[in-house]
Amino acid sequence: MPEKSESGDRLTSVLRPVRGGNGFEEALEQILQVVRLGLVPGGERLPAERELAERMGISRVTLREVLKVLQEEGLVESRRGRYGGTFVRQRPRTESEDELRRRIAAVDVEDTLRFREVLEVGAAGLCAAHGLSDEGARRLRTALTATHDAPLGDYRRCDTLLHLTLAELSGSPMLTTQYAAVRAALNDLLDCIPLLVRNLEHSQQQHVALVQAVLAGDAGRAREVMREHCEGTAALLRGFLA
């Protein structure tokens, strides 16, 4: 198997072998999650076809059918030449009010928020209770640092990667898979509200407290901080989207 690219490493929590019978549909779902979660930012290239096909256990013919659909939907574009490949297209900075309403209507807001809290609080508790390896602790610290250093326009992508990292480090592939799906729905909602600097500052304080609790092995504190963090996001979404 080819060595994973840097972008490939970010996709571990989403890309996985598909089950037999629905290879096309499940591969499409996974790559859509990659795009919606911002794991490959707009303007950047998806991993090579060979790597994607091997990660999902599908043929390159099936993969090309998936990429063709995404290209027709305007989510990716194909570029030729030495530095070519399949690139994620930049999402427009502004969307019509009708489009925002459509996206909100497609998500059960309360169910998404409840399920997100259950998964996130559980993942935080598991990571703290079971402890992290040195590599796991390094990954978590690196993801936290990225949120500190992120410019405003890239903050939500880095925030997503921090939470996905925590879910993955919980040691439960099923939890990770479910969280990736609910986070994609959550990001659709977050894209409908403005970035508030005061909220981001508070969110970062909670991130720091959360990582400290996990690394200290304080499961109760980790769950408490994560629950408070989720409740803050839920309050903002309810306020803007009600």
Secondary structure, DSSP 8 states (H G I E B T S, - for coil): -----HHHHHTTTT-----TT-HHHHHHHHHHHHHHHTSS-TTSB---HHHHHHHHT--HHHHHHHHHHHHHTTSEEEE-STT-EEEE----S---HHHHHHHHHTS-HHHHHHHHHHHHHHHHHHHHHH---HHHHHHHHHHHHHHHH--GGGHHHHHHHHHHHHHHHTT-HHHHHHHHHHHHHHHHHHTTS---HHHHHHHHHHHHHHHHHHHHT-HHHHHHHHHHHHHHHHHHHHHHH-
